[in-house]
């Protein structure tokens, strides 16, 4: 027959990973968001000296996967910003522009305009424009013209 003795006398060993598969399934049932690394850490914390690669091999062979997180639901307020302004003082938009001086320093401009009349309400120039600078530019306009219904960032 031309076979070696080792082939003839070979007996299959029982599955050595059955106990590990059962423990991983138990961990997976209790902590569904845990992955391979956390499951390995739990096994080590439980007193088992087990190789990380073996845990990964058994995990993948068993077909375990971490489920995706559910998508967050957006809260709808019912208020929508109109695509186009229909009257003056309804929609204001502000935008940042950037330029550089000869020395290489950046110069930033904050421009605020009324979208219906296309009137520039304010232009603020500075090296650094923070949110406080935006509020400081809007406050006098609110006092002078009244608050608009919507304020939009970045003109389209």
Phi and psi in radians as a Rosetta constraint file:
Dihedral C 1 N 2 CA 2 C 2 CIRCULARHARMONIC 1.111 0.35
Dihedral N 2 CA 2 C 2 N 3 CIRCULARHARMONIC 0.684 0.35
Dihedral C 2 N 3 CA 3 C 3 CIRCULARHARMONIC -1.952 0.35
Dihedral N 3 CA 3 C 3 N 4 CIRCULARHARMONIC 2.606 0.35
Dihedral C 3 N 4 CA 4 C 4 CIRCULARHARMONIC -1.387 0.35
Dihedral N 4 CA 4 C 4 N 5 CIRCULARHARMONIC 2.788 0.35
Dihedral C 4 N 5 CA 5 C 5 CIRCULARHARMONIC -1.136 0.35
Dihedral N 5 CA 5 C 5 N 6 CIRCULARHARMONIC -0.578 0.35
Dihedral C 5 N 6 CA 6 C 6 CIRCULARHARMONIC -1.146 0.35
Dihedral N 6 CA 6 C 6 N 7 CIRCULARHARMONIC -0.552 0.35
Dihedral C 6 N 7 CA 7 C 7 CIRCULARHARMONIC -1.236 0.35
Dihedral N 7 CA 7 C 7 N 8 CIRCULARHARMONIC -0.674 0.35
Dihedral C 7 N 8 CA 8 C 8 CIRCULARHARMONIC -1.246 0.35
Dihedral N 8 CA 8 C 8 N 9 CIRCULARHARMONIC -0.595 0.35
Dihedral C 8 N 9 CA 9 C 9 CIRCULARHARMONIC -1.702 0.35
Dihedral N 9 CA 9 C 9 N 10 CIRCULARHARMONIC 0.131 0.35
Dihedral C 9 N 10 CA 10 C 10 CIRCULARHARMONIC -1.192 0.35
Dihedral N 10 CA 10 C 10 N 11 CIRCULARHARMONIC 2.282 0.35
Dihedral C 10 N 11 CA 11 C 11 CIRCULARHARMONIC -2.171 0.35
Dihedral N 11 CA 11 C 11 N 12 CIRCULARHARMONIC 2.314 0.35
Dihedral C 11 N 12 CA 12 C 12 CIRCULARHARMONIC -1.194 0.35
Dihedral N 12 CA 12 C 12 N 13 CIRCULARHARMONIC 2.394 0.35
Dihedral C 12 N 13 CA 13 C 13 CIRCULARHARMONIC -1.436 0.35
Dihedral N 13 CA 13 C 13 N 14 CIRCULARHARMONIC 2.610 0.35
Dihedral C 13 N 14 CA 14 C 14 CIRCULARHARMONIC -1.147 0.35
Dihedral N 14 CA 14 C 14 N 15 CIRCULARHARMONIC 2.736 0.35
Dihedral C 14 N 15 CA 15 C 15 CIRCULARHARMONIC -1.126 0.35
Dihedral N 15 CA 15 C 15 N 16 CIRCULARHARMONIC 1.996 0.35
Dihedral C 15 N 16 CA 16 C 16 CIRCULARHARMONIC -1.407 0.35
Dihedral N 16 CA 16 C 16 N 17 CIRCULARHARMONIC -0.239 0.35
Dihedral C 16 N 17 CA 17 C 17 CIRCULARHARMONIC -1.704 0.35
Dihedral N 17 CA 17 C 17 N 18 CIRCULARHARMONIC 0.107 0.35
Dihedral C 17 N 18 CA 18 C 18 CIRCULARHARMONIC -1.114 0.35
Dihedral N 18 CA 18 C 18 N 19 CIRCULARHARMONIC -0.751 0.35
Dihedral C 18 N 19 CA 19 C 19 CIRCULARHARMONIC -1.158 0.35
Dihedral N 19 CA 19 C 19 N 20 CIRCULARHARMONIC -0.716 0.35
Dihedral C 19 N 20 CA 20 C 20 CIRCULARHARMONIC -1.147 0.35
Dihedral N 20 CA 20 C 20 N 21 CIRCULARHARMONIC -0.688 0.35
Dihedral C 20 N 21 CA 21 C 21 CIRCULARHARMONIC -1.085 0.35
Dihedral N 21 CA 21 C 21 N 22 CIRCULARHARMONIC -0.711 0.35
Dihedral C 21 N 22 CA 22 C 22 CIRCULARHARMONIC -1.144 0.35
Dihedral N 22 CA 22 C 22 N 23 CIRCULARHARMONIC -0.725 0.35
Dihedral C 22 N 23 CA 23 C 23 CIRCULARHARMONIC -1.165 0.35
Dihedral N 23 CA 23 C 23 N 24 CIRCULARHARMONIC -0.709 0.35
Dihedral C 23 N 24 CA 24 C 24 CIRCULARHARMONIC -1.133 0.35
Dihedral N 24 CA 24 C 24 N 25 CIRCULARHARMONIC -0.664 0.35
Dihedral C 24 N 25 CA 25 C 25 CIRCULARHARMONIC -1.124 0.35
Dihedral N 25 CA 25 C 25 N 26 CIRCULARHARMONIC -0.637 0.35
Dihedral C 25 N 26 CA 26 C 26 CIRCULARHARMONIC -1.174 0.35
Dihedral N 26 CA 26 C 26 N 27 CIRCULARHARMONIC -0.777 0.35
Dihedral C 26 N 27 CA 27 C 27 CIRCULARHARMONIC -1.081 0.35
Dihedral N 27 CA 27 C 27 N 28 CIRCULARHARMONIC -0.734 0.35
Dihedral C 27 N 28 CA 28 C 28 CIRCULARHARMONIC -1.126 0.35
Dihedral N 28 CA 28 C 28 N 29 CIRCULARHARMONIC -0.626 0.35
Dihedral C 28 N 29 CA 29 C 29 CIRCULARHARMONIC -1.224 0.35
Dihedral N 29 CA 29 C 29 N 30 CIRCULARHARMONIC -0.638 0.35
Dihedral C 29 N 30 CA 30 C 30 CIRCULARHARMONIC -1.397 0.35
Dihedral N 30 CA 30 C 30 N 31 CIRCULARHARMONIC -0.677 0.35
Dihedral C 30 N 31 CA 31 C 31 CIRCULARHARMONIC -2.204 0.35
Dihedral N 31 CA 31 C 31 N 32 CIRCULARHARMONIC 1.458 0.35
Dihedral C 31 N 32 CA 32 C 32 CIRCULARHARMONIC -1.169 0.35
Dihedral N 32 CA 32 C 32 N 33 CIRCULARHARMONIC -0.370 0.35
Dihedral C 32 N 33 CA 33 C 33 CIRCULARHARMONIC -1.553 0.35
Dihedral N 33 CA 33 C 33 N 34 CIRCULARHARMONIC -0.036 0.35
Dihedral C 33 N 34 CA 34 C 34 CIRCULARHARMONIC -1.378 0.35
Dihedral N 34 CA 34 C 34 N 35 CIRCULARHARMONIC 2.508 0.35
Dihedral C 34 N 35 CA 35 C 35 CIRCULARHARMONIC -1.839 0.35
Dihedral N 35 CA 35 C 35 N 36 CIRCULARHARMONIC -2.816 0.35
Dihedral C 35 N 36 CA 36 C 36 CIRCULARHARMONIC -1.095 0.35
Dihedral N 36 CA 36 C 36 N 37 CIRCULARHARMONIC -0.782 0.35
Dihedral C 36 N 37 CA 37 C 37 CIRCULARHARMONIC -1.124 0.35
Dihedral N 37 CA 37 C 37 N 38 CIRCULARHARMONIC -0.772 0.35
Dihedral C 37 N 38 CA 38 C 38 CIRCULARHARMONIC -1.206 0.35
Dihedral N 38 CA 38 C 38 N 39 CIRCULARHARMONIC -0.646 0.35
Dihedral C 38 N 39 CA 39 C 39 CIRCULARHARMONIC -1.121 0.35
Dihedral N 39 CA 39 C 39 N 40 CIRCULARHARMONIC -0.724 0.35
Dihedral C 39 N 40 CA 40 C 40 CIRCULARHARMONIC -1.095 0.35
Dihedral N 40 CA 40 C 40 N 41 CIRCULARHARMONIC -0.723 0.35
Dihedral C 40 N 41 CA 41 C 41 CIRCULARHARMONIC -1.107 0.35
Dihedral N 41 CA 41 C 41 N 42 CIRCULARHARMONIC -0.684 0.35
Dihedral C 41 N 42 CA 42 C 42 CIRCULARHARMONIC -1.151 0.35
Dihedral N 42 CA 42 C 42 N 43 CIRCULARHARMONIC -0.698 0.35
Dihedral C 42 N 43 CA 43 C 43 CIRCULARHARMONIC -1.114 0.35
Dihedral N 43 CA 43 C 43 N 44 CIRCULARHARMONIC -0.731 0.35
Dihedral C 43 N 44 CA 44 C 44 CIRCULARHARMONIC -1.158 0.35
Dihedral N 44 CA 44 C 44 N 45 CIRCULARHARMONIC -0.689 0.35
Dihedral C 44 N 45 CA 45 C 45 CIRCULARHARMONIC -1.160 0.35
Dihedral N 45 CA 45 C 45 N 46 CIRCULARHARMONIC -0.487 0.35
Dihedral C 45 N 46 CA 46 C 46 CIRCULARHARMONIC -1.341 0.35
Dihedral N 46 CA 46 C 46 N 47 CIRCULARHARMONIC -0.061 0.35
Dihedral C 46 N 47 CA 47 C 47 CIRCULARHARMONIC 1.803 0.35
Dihedral N 47 CA 47 C 47 N 48 CIRCULARHARMONIC 0.057 0.35
Dihedral C 47 N 48 CA 48 C 48 CIRCULARHARMONIC -1.548 0.35
Dihedral N 48 CA 48 C 48 N 49 CIRCULARHARMONIC 2.286 0.35
Dihedral C 48 N 49 CA 49 C 49 CIRCULARHARMONIC -1.621 0.35
Dihedral N 49 CA 49 C 49 N 50 CIRCULARHARMONIC 1.748 0.35
Dihedral C 49 N 50 CA 50 C 50 CIRCULARHARMONIC -2.340 0.35
Dihedral N 50 CA 50 C 50 N 51 CIRCULARHARMONIC 2.504 0.35
Dihedral C 50 N 51 CA 51 C 51 CIRCULARHARMONIC -1.312 0.35
Dihedral N 51 CA 51 C 51 N 52 CIRCULARHARMONIC 2.413 0.35
Dihedral C 51 N 52 CA 52 C 52 CIRCULARHARMONIC -1.072 0.35
Dihedral N 52 CA 52 C 52 N 53 CIRCULARHARMONIC -0.687 0.35
Dihedral C 52 N 53 CA 53 C 53 CIRCULARHARMONIC -1.177 0.35
Dihedral N 53 CA 53 C 53 N 54 CIRCULARHARMONIC -0.599 0.35
Dihedral C 53 N 54 CA 54 C 54 CIRCULARHARMONIC -1.169 0.35
Dihedral N 54 CA 54 C 54 N 55 CIRCULARHARMONIC -0.724 0.35
Dihedral C 54 N 55 CA 55 C 55 CIRCULARHARMONIC -1.080 0.35
Dihedral N 55 CA 55 C 55 N 56 CIRCULARHARMONIC -0.741 0.35
Dihedral C 55 N 56 CA 56 C 56 CIRCULARHARMONIC -1.114 0.35
Dihedral N 56 CA 56 C 56 N 57 CIRCULARHARMONIC -0.730 0.35
Dihedral C 56 N 57 CA 57 C 57 CIRCULARHARMONIC -1.122 0.35
Dihedral N 57 CA 57 C 57 N 58 CIRCULARHARMONIC -0.797 0.35
Dihedral C 57 N 58 CA 58 C 58 CIRCULARHARMONIC -1.189 0.35
Dihedral N 58 CA 58 C 58 N 59 CIRCULARHARMONIC -0.677 0.35
Dihedral C 58 N 59 CA 59 C 59 CIRCULARHARMONIC -1.035 0.35
Dihedral N 59 CA 59 C 59 N 60 CIRCULARHARMONIC -0.830 0.35
Dihedral C 59 N 60 CA 60 C 60 CIRCULARHARMONIC -1.244 0.35
Dihedral N 60 CA 60 C 60 N 61 CIRCULARHARMONIC -0.649 0.35
Dihedral C 60 N 61 CA 61 C 61 CIRCULARHARMONIC -1.138 0.35
Dihedral N 61 CA 61 C 61 N 62 CIRCULARHARMONIC -0.591 0.35
Dihedral C 61 N 62 CA 62 C 62 CIRCULARHARMONIC -1.367 0.35
Dihedral N 62 CA 62 C 62 N 63 CIRCULARHARMONIC -0.238 0.35
Dihedral C 62 N 63 CA 63 C 63 CIRCULARHARMONIC 1.415 0.35
Dihedral N 63 CA 63 C 63 N 64 CIRCULARHARMONIC 0.363 0.35
Dihedral C 63 N 64 CA 64 C 64 CIRCULARHARMONIC -1.274 0.35
Dihedral N 64 CA 64 C 64 N 65 CIRCULARHARMONIC 2.484 0.35
Dihedral C 64 N 65 CA 65 C 65 CIRCULARHARMONIC -2.465 0.35
Dihedral N 65 CA 65 C 65 N 66 CIRCULARHARMONIC 2.641 0.35
Dihedral C 65 N 66 CA 66 C 66 CIRCULARHARMONIC -1.447 0.35
Dihedral N 66 CA 66 C 66 N 67 CIRCULARHARMONIC 2.189 0.35
Dihedral C 66 N 67 CA 67 C 67 CIRCULARHARMONIC -1.191 0.35
Dihedral N 67 CA 67 C 67 N 68 CIRCULARHARMONIC 2.647 0.35
Dihedral C 67 N 68 CA 68 C 68 CIRCULARHARMONIC -1.209 0.35
Dihedral N 68 CA 68 C 68 N 69 CIRCULARHARMONIC 2.614 0.35
Dihedral C 68 N 69 CA 69 C 69 CIRCULARHARMONIC -1.221 0.35
Dihedral N 69 CA 69 C 69 N 70 CIRCULARHARMONIC 2.520 0.35
Dihedral C 69 N 70 CA 70 C 70 CIRCULARHARMONIC -1.189 0.35
Dihedral N 70 CA 70 C 70 N 71 CIRCULARHARMONIC 2.542 0.35
Dihedral C 70 N 71 CA 71 C 71 CIRCULARHARMONIC -1.210 0.35
Dihedral N 71 CA 71 C 71 N 72 CIRCULARHARMONIC 2.471 0.35
Dihedral C 71 N 72 CA 72 C 72 CIRCULARHARMONIC -1.290 0.35
Dihedral N 72 CA 72 C 72 N 73 CIRCULARHARMONIC 2.400 0.35
Dihedral C 72 N 73 CA 73 C 73 CIRCULARHARMONIC -1.470 0.35
Dihedral N 73 CA 73 C 73 N 74 CIRCULARHARMONIC 2.330 0.35
Dihedral C 73 N 74 CA 74 C 74 CIRCULARHARMONIC -1.459 0.35
Dihedral N 74 CA 74 C 74 N 75 CIRCULARHARMONIC 2.374 0.35
Dihedral C 74 N 75 CA 75 C 75 CIRCULARHARMONIC -1.500 0.35
Dihedral N 75 CA 75 C 75 N 76 CIRCULARHARMONIC 2.152 0.35
Dihedral C 75 N 76 CA 76 C 76 CIRCULARHARMONIC -1.670 0.35
Dihedral N 76 CA 76 C 76 N 77 CIRCULARHARMONIC 2.226 0.35
Dihedral C 76 N 77 CA 77 C 77 CIRCULARHARMONIC -1.563 0.35
Dihedral N 77 CA 77 C 77 N 78 CIRCULARHARMONIC -0.281 0.35
Dihedral C 77 N 78 CA 78 C 78 CIRCULARHARMONIC 1.562 0.35
Dihedral N 78 CA 78 C 78 N 79 CIRCULARHARMONIC -0.197 0.35
Dihedral C 78 N 79 CA 79 C 79 CIRCULARHARMONIC -1.687 0.35
Dihedral N 79 CA 79 C 79 N 80 CIRCULARHARMONIC 2.203 0.35
Dihedral C 79 N 80 CA 80 C 80 CIRCULARHARMONIC -2.101 0.35
Dihedral N 80 CA 80 C 80 N 81 CIRCULARHARMONIC 2.519 0.35
Dihedral C 80 N 81 CA 81 C 81 CIRCULARHARMONIC -1.418 0.35
Dihedral N 81 CA 81 C 81 N 82 CIRCULARHARMONIC 2.225 0.35
Dihedral C 81 N 82 CA 82 C 82 CIRCULARHARMONIC -1.141 0.35
Dihedral N 82 CA 82 C 82 N 83 CIRCULARHARMONIC 2.590 0.35
Dihedral C 82 N 83 CA 83 C 83 CIRCULARHARMONIC -1.207 0.35
Dihedral N 83 CA 83 C 83 N 84 CIRCULARHARMONIC -0.556 0.35
Dihedral C 83 N 84 CA 84 C 84 CIRCULARHARMONIC -2.401 0.35
Dihedral N 84 CA 84 C 84 N 85 CIRCULARHARMONIC 2.378 0.35
Dihedral C 84 N 85 CA 85 C 85 CIRCULARHARMONIC -1.214 0.35
Dihedral N 85 CA 85 C 85 N 86 CIRCULARHARMONIC 2.453 0.35
Dihedral C 85 N 86 CA 86 C 86 CIRCULARHARMONIC -1.878 0.35
Dihedral N 86 CA 86 C 86 N 87 CIRCULARHARMONIC -0.247 0.35
Dihedral C 86 N 87 CA 87 C 87 CIRCULARHARMONIC -2.686 0.35
Dihedral N 87 CA 87 C 87 N 88 CIRCULARHARMONIC 2.816 0.35
Dihedral C 87 N 88 CA 88 C 88 CIRCULARHARMONIC -1.068 0.35
Dihedral N 88 CA 88 C 88 N 89 CIRCULARHARMONIC 2.605 0.35
Dihedral C 88 N 89 CA 89 C 89 CIRCULARHARMONIC 1.151 0.35
Dihedral N 89 CA 89 C 89 N 90 CIRCULARHARMONIC 0.359 0.35
Dihedral C 89 N 90 CA 90 C 90 CIRCULARHARMONIC -1.601 0.35
Dihedral N 90 CA 90 C 90 N 91 CIRCULARHARMONIC -0.847 0.35
Dihedral C 90 N 91 CA 91 C 91 CIRCULARHARMONIC -2.251 0.35
Dihedral N 91 CA 91 C 91 N 92 CIRCULARHARMONIC 2.134 0.35
Dihedral C 91 N 92 CA 92 C 92 CIRCULARHARMONIC -1.886 0.35
Dihedral N 92 CA 92 C 92 N 93 CIRCULARHARMONIC 2.568 0.35
Dihedral C 92 N 93 CA 93 C 93 CIRCULARHARMONIC -2.287 0.35
Dihedral N 93 CA 93 C 93 N 94 CIRCULARHARMONIC 2.563 0.35
Dihedral C 93 N 94 CA 94 C 94 CIRCULARHARMONIC -2.208 0.35
Dihedral N 94 CA 94 C 94 N 95 CIRCULARHARMONIC 2.647 0.35
Dihedral C 94 N 95 CA 95 C 95 CIRCULARHARMONIC -2.576 0.35
Dihedral N 95 CA 95 C 95 N 96 CIRCULARHARMONIC 2.669 0.35
Dihedral C 95 N 96 CA 96 C 96 CIRCULARHARMONIC -1.877 0.35
Dihedral N 96 CA 96 C 96 N 97 CIRCULARHARMONIC 2.336 0.35
Dihedral C 96 N 97 CA 97 C 97 CIRCULARHARMONIC -2.047 0.35
Dihedral N 97 CA 97 C 97 N 98 CIRCULARHARMONIC 2.765 0.35
Dihedral C 97 N 98 CA 98 C 98 CIRCULARHARMONIC -2.404 0.35
Dihedral N 98 CA 98 C 98 N 99 CIRCULARHARMONIC 2.460 0.35
Dihedral C 98 N 99 CA 99 C 99 CIRCULARHARMONIC -2.498 0.35
Dihedral N 99 CA 99 C 99 N 100 CIRCULARHARMONIC 3.021 0.35
Dihedral C 99 N 100 CA 100 C 100 CIRCULARHARMONIC -2.188 0.35
Dihedral N 100 CA 100 C 100 N 101 CIRCULARHARMONIC 2.505 0.35
Dihedral C 100 N 101 CA 101 C 101 CIRCULARHARMONIC -1.415 0.35
Dihedral N 101 CA 101 C 101 N 102 CIRCULARHARMONIC 3.006 0.35
Dihedral C 101 N 102 CA 102 C 102 CIRCULARHARMONIC -1.094 0.35
Dihedral N 102 CA 102 C 102 N 103 CIRCULARHARMONIC -0.584 0.35
Dihedral C 102 N 103 CA 103 C 103 CIRCULARHARMONIC -1.265 0.35
Dihedral N 103 CA 103 C 103 N 104 CIRCULARHARMONIC -0.217 0.35
Dihedral C 103 N 104 CA 104 C 104 CIRCULARHARMONIC 1.804 0.35
Dihedral N 104 CA 104 C 104 N 105 CIRCULARHARMONIC -0.169 0.35
Dihedral C 104 N 105 CA 105 C 105 CIRCULARHARMONIC -1.261 0.35
Dihedral N 105 CA 105 C 105 N 106 CIRCULARHARMONIC 2.530 0.35
Dihedral C 105 N 106 CA 106 C 106 CIRCULARHARMONIC -1.425 0.35
Dihedral N 106 CA 106 C 106 N 107 CIRCULARHARMONIC 2.521 0.35
Dihedral C 106 N 107 CA 107 C 107 CIRCULARHARMONIC -2.160 0.35
Dihedral N 107 CA 107 C 107 N 108 CIRCULARHARMONIC 2.201 0.35
Dihedral C 107 N 108 CA 108 C 108 CIRCULARHARMONIC -1.975 0.35
Dihedral N 108 CA 108 C 108 N 109 CIRCULARHARMONIC 2.495 0.35
Dihedral C 108 N 109 CA 109 C 109 CIRCULARHARMONIC -2.148 0.35
Dihedral N 109 CA 109 C 109 N 110 CIRCULARHARMONIC 2.355 0.35
Dihedral C 109 N 110 CA 110 C 110 CIRCULARHARMONIC -1.958 0.35
Dihedral N 110 CA 110 C 110 N 111 CIRCULARHARMONIC 2.003 0.35
Dihedral C 110 N 111 CA 111 C 111 CIRCULARHARMONIC -1.986 0.35
Dihedral N 111 CA 111 C 111 N 112 CIRCULARHARMONIC 2.377 0.35
Dihedral C 111 N 112 CA 112 C 112 CIRCULARHARMONIC -2.096 0.35
Dihedral N 112 CA 112 C 112 N 113 CIRCULARHARMONIC 2.277 0.35
Dihedral C 112 N 113 CA 113 C 113 CIRCULARHARMONIC -2.417 0.35
Dihedral N 113 CA 113 C 113 N 114 CIRCULARHARMONIC 2.709 0.35
Dihedral C 113 N 114 CA 114 C 114 CIRCULARHARMONIC -1.518 0.35
Dihedral N 114 CA 114 C 114 N 115 CIRCULARHARMONIC 2.140 0.35
Dihedral C 114 N 115 CA 115 C 115 CIRCULARHARMONIC -1.232 0.35
Dihedral N 115 CA 115 C 115 N 116 CIRCULARHARMONIC -0.490 0.35
Dihedral C 115 N 116 CA 116 C 116 CIRCULARHARMONIC -1.333 0.35
Dihedral N 116 CA 116 C 116 N 117 CIRCULARHARMONIC -0.850 0.35
Dihedral C 116 N 117 CA 117 C 117 CIRCULARHARMONIC -1.545 0.35
Dihedral N 117 CA 117 C 117 N 118 CIRCULARHARMONIC -0.179 0.35
Dihedral C 117 N 118 CA 118 C 118 CIRCULARHARMONIC 1.005 0.35
Dihedral N 118 CA 118 C 118 N 119 CIRCULARHARMONIC 0.595 0.35
Dihedral C 118 N 119 CA 119 C 119 CIRCULARHARMONIC -1.689 0.35
Dihedral N 119 CA 119 C 119 N 120 CIRCULARHARMONIC 2.273 0.35
Dihedral C 119 N 120 CA 120 C 120 CIRCULARHARMONIC -1.303 0.35
Dihedral N 120 CA 120 C 120 N 121 CIRCULARHARMONIC 2.086 0.35
Dihedral C 120 N 121 CA 121 C 121 CIRCULARHARMONIC -1.536 0.35
Dihedral N 121 CA 121 C 121 N 122 CIRCULARHARMONIC -0.602 0.35
Dihedral C 121 N 122 CA 122 C 122 CIRCULARHARMONIC -2.824 0.35
Dihedral N 122 CA 122 C 122 N 123 CIRCULARHARMONIC 2.548 0.35
Dihedral C 122 N 123 CA 123 C 123 CIRCULARHARMONIC -2.313 0.35
Dihedral N 123 CA 123 C 123 N 124 CIRCULARHARMONIC 2.115 0.35
Dihedral C 123 N 124 CA 124 C 124 CIRCULARHARMONIC -1.993 0.35
Dihedral N 124 CA 124 C 124 N 125 CIRCULARHARMONIC 2.308 0.35
Dihedral C 124 N 125 CA 125 C 125 CIRCULARHARMONIC -2.019 0.35
Dihedral N 125 CA 125 C 125 N 126 CIRCULARHARMONIC 2.409 0.35
Dihedral C 125 N 126 CA 126 C 126 CIRCULARHARMONIC -2.945 0.35
Dihedral N 126 CA 126 C 126 N 127 CIRCULARHARMONIC 2.917 0.35
Dihedral C 126 N 127 CA 127 C 127 CIRCULARHARMONIC -1.371 0.35
Dihedral N 127 CA 127 C 127 N 128 CIRCULARHARMONIC -0.650 0.35
Dihedral C 127 N 128 CA 128 C 128 CIRCULARHARMONIC -2.338 0.35
Dihedral N 128 CA 128 C 128 N 129 CIRCULARHARMONIC 2.137 0.35
Dihedral C 128 N 129 CA 129 C 129 CIRCULARHARMONIC -2.004 0.35
Dihedral N 129 CA 129 C 129 N 130 CIRCULARHARMONIC 1.934 0.35
Dihedral C 129 N 130 CA 130 C 130 CIRCULARHARMONIC -1.683 0.35
Dihedral N 130 CA 130 C 130 N 131 CIRCULARHARMONIC -3.118 0.35
Dihedral C 130 N 131 CA 131 C 131 CIRCULARHARMONIC -1.129 0.35
Dihedral N 131 CA 131 C 131 N 132 CIRCULARHARMONIC -0.546 0.35
Dihedral C 131 N 132 CA 132 C 132 CIRCULARHARMONIC -1.117 0.35
Dihedral N 132 CA 132 C 132 N 133 CIRCULARHARMONIC -0.632 0.35
Dihedral C 132 N 133 CA 133 C 133 CIRCULARHARMONIC -1.193 0.35
Dihedral N 133 CA 133 C 133 N 134 CIRCULARHARMONIC -0.636 0.35
Dihedral C 133 N 134 CA 134 C 134 CIRCULARHARMONIC -1.133 0.35
Dihedral N 134 CA 134 C 134 N 135 CIRCULARHARMONIC -0.796 0.35
Dihedral C 134 N 135 CA 135 C 135 CIRCULARHARMONIC -1.113 0.35
Dihedral N 135 CA 135 C 135 N 136 CIRCULARHARMONIC -0.700 0.35
Dihedral C 135 N 136 CA 136 C 136 CIRCULARHARMONIC -1.137 0.35
Dihedral N 136 CA 136 C 136 N 137 CIRCULARHARMONIC -0.532 0.35
Dihedral C 136 N 137 CA 137 C 137 CIRCULARHARMONIC -1.365 0.35
Dihedral N 137 CA 137 C 137 N 138 CIRCULARHARMONIC -0.543 0.35
Dihedral C 137 N 138 CA 138 C 138 CIRCULARHARMONIC -1.411 0.35
Dihedral N 138 CA 138 C 138 N 139 CIRCULARHARMONIC -0.580 0.35
Dihedral C 138 N 139 CA 139 C 139 CIRCULARHARMONIC -1.008 0.35
Dihedral N 139 CA 139 C 139 N 140 CIRCULARHARMONIC -0.866 0.35
Dihedral C 139 N 140 CA 140 C 140 CIRCULARHARMONIC -1.136 0.35
Dihedral N 140 CA 140 C 140 N 141 CIRCULARHARMONIC -0.526 0.35
Dihedral C 140 N 141 CA 141 C 141 CIRCULARHARMONIC -1.211 0.35
Dihedral N 141 CA 141 C 141 N 142 CIRCULARHARMONIC -0.662 0.35
Dihedral C 141 N 142 CA 142 C 142 CIRCULARHARMONIC -1.095 0.35
Dihedral N 142 CA 142 C 142 N 143 CIRCULARHARMONIC -0.723 0.35
Dihedral C 142 N 143 CA 143 C 143 CIRCULARHARMONIC -1.189 0.35
Dihedral N 143 CA 143 C 143 N 144 CIRCULARHARMONIC -0.645 0.35
Dihedral C 143 N 144 CA 144 C 144 CIRCULARHARMONIC -1.389 0.35
Dihedral N 144 CA 144 C 144 N 145 CIRCULARHARMONIC -0.791 0.35
Dihedral C 144 N 145 CA 145 C 145 CIRCULARHARMONIC -1.930 0.35
Dihedral N 145 CA 145 C 145 N 146 CIRCULARHARMONIC -0.174 0.35
Dihedral C 145 N 146 CA 146 C 146 CIRCULARHARMONIC 1.547 0.35
Dihedral N 146 CA 146 C 146 N 147 CIRCULARHARMONIC 2.763 0.35
Dihedral C 146 N 147 CA 147 C 147 CIRCULARHARMONIC -1.361 0.35
Dihedral N 147 CA 147 C 147 N 148 CIRCULARHARMONIC 2.419 0.35
Dihedral C 147 N 148 CA 148 C 148 CIRCULARHARMONIC -1.340 0.35
Dihedral N 148 CA 148 C 148 N 149 CIRCULARHARMONIC 2.933 0.35
Dihedral C 148 N 149 CA 149 C 149 CIRCULARHARMONIC -1.245 0.35
Dihedral N 149 CA 149 C 149 N 150 CIRCULARHARMONIC -0.635 0.35
Dihedral C 149 N 150 CA 150 C 150 CIRCULARHARMONIC -2.401 0.35
Dihedral N 150 CA 150 C 150 N 151 CIRCULARHARMONIC 2.523 0.35
Dihedral C 150 N 151 CA 151 C 151 CIRCULARHARMONIC -2.104 0.35
Dihedral N 151 CA 151 C 151 N 152 CIRCULARHARMONIC 2.138 0.35
Dihedral C 151 N 152 CA 152 C 152 CIRCULARHARMONIC -1.955 0.35
Dihedral N 152 CA 152 C 152 N 153 CIRCULARHARMONIC 2.457 0.35
Dihedral C 152 N 153 CA 153 C 153 CIRCULARHARMONIC -1.650 0.35
Dihedral N 153 CA 153 C 153 N 154 CIRCULARHARMONIC 2.465 0.35
Dihedral C 153 N 154 CA 154 C 154 CIRCULARHARMONIC 1.126 0.35
Dihedral N 154 CA 154 C 154 N 155 CIRCULARHARMONIC 1.892 0.35
Dihedral C 154 N 155 CA 155 C 155 CIRCULARHARMONIC -1.198 0.35
Dihedral N 155 CA 155 C 155 N 156 CIRCULARHARMONIC 2.459 0.35
